[in-house]
Amino acid sequence: MRRDRDGGGCVPVRDDGRRDFLRCAAGFAGVAATGVAAGAGPHGEAAAAERPAGLRRDDDRRRPPEKVPFHGRHQAGVITPQQLFAGFVGFDVLAENREGLVELFQVLTHRVRALTAGVKPRDELVASQPQTPDSLTVTIGVGASLFDDRYGLSGHKPRHLKAMPAFPNDRLVPARCHGDLSVQVCAEHPDAIVHVLRDLARETDGLLRPRWRTDAFLNPSRPTGARRNFLGFKDGIVNPDTASAREMRRLMWVTPPCGEPDWALGGCYQVLRLIRFHVEKWDKVPVEHQERMFGRRKASGAPLDGTRETDAPDYRSDPHGRRIALDAHIRLANPRTPKSDNSRFLRRSYNYDDGFDPNGRMNLGLVFCGYQQDPERQFATVQRRLENEPLARFITPTGGGYFFVLPGVRHSRDWFGSELLKKV
């Protein structure tokens, strides 16, 4: 044990293994992934309620507080208003036994608690001494592979947690998929993502090995309204109402009626999809054909039967798809029927730019991030409706995974996964 530099008490320290983590992390430093919601598509039509009020006039987004509270029943970074920048990493856990896993989660808790409060990582101290929380959130999820026989967790796996399957239009790269652990870092400035990942690499001391990483960002709203993705369409126009406790209990958080393990109450499922846009091919398509595929106007974001981006499409009065085609993306993703209402979920996605591929084509896309109560009832159901949609010719899911977001850390003596690991 050693006394922590930030005055937060004693934390366990390992003396070996750090070099392996840093060496591997360096190899991933420039890697980014692709992502259009294979489950909700690039337009976010998996949810039906309009975005909550409280938007900023300059970029039409709800700005998170400068310091996002760390403690609570649920983790931050799920219903927190989106920050401008995000980093997503899938990790393999290297802990040799249960004690090592406990150490890992306690160290992660200690560091995330300090960093989100504004404590500077060691590598950033020289640049700026004052605390700058930067709206930072770090969200921790666990993958199905963590519940194998290494740590005695096999009898405690969440009901719907499994390795993400390949859907018909996917081209998944194994090295870009899955992981024992998911770490999502969000902040208002891109360097904060790097500083946090460097800090966690130092402090976990070889307990983790990165499988894949992608850095992402939000494009500004132009001229107003929802932000645009790299297909040029407005993204994230609709989502469940995160201010509604009833809506969140029904669509987001794990509650007793869900039949999940007791330790999982207050958590939720995270679906990450790394999906590439074939922009050279897309740019050759006339705008009117692009709009037909989406079901929305490219300039305004309005549904083809409406005038504003917030207008709800009226499918009932268009049963034959004369205004919005029956295979339009927004109509398949969210038919807006009583039966489909329970498949809605929260979409919190980001754009990415990974330069050029070896063939000289731009590697652009969307890191789709969806939060929900049951990925089979919600994400997978939406994904099946979208199979072979016209838009599928222009997007390719290449990676990602299913993860379970751990319940929040309740107080200063609690830590990530405490209820799970106390049961083993």
Buried (B, 14 or more C-beta within 10 A) or exposed (E): EEEBEBEBEEBBEBEEBBEBBBEBBEEBEEBBBBBBBBBBBBBBBBBBBBBBEEBEEEBBBBBBEEBBEBEBEBBBBBBBBBBBBBBBBBBBBBBEEBEBBBBBBBBBBBBBBBBBBBBBBEEBEEEEEEEBBBBBBBBBBBBBBBBEEBBBBEEBBBBBBBEBEEBEBBEBBEEBBBBBBBBBBBBBBBEBBBBBBBBBBBBBBBBBBBBBBBBBBBBEBEEEBBBBBBBBBBBBBBBBBBEBEEBBBBBBBBBEEBEBBEBBBBBBBBBBBBBBBBBEEBEEBEEEEBBBBBBBBBEBBBBBBBEEBBBEBEBEEBEEBEBBBBBBBBBBBBBBEEEBBBBBBBBBBBBBEBEEEEEEEBBBBBBBBBBBBBBBBBBBBBBEBBEEBBBBBBBBBBBBBBBBBBBBBBEEEBBBBBBBBEEE
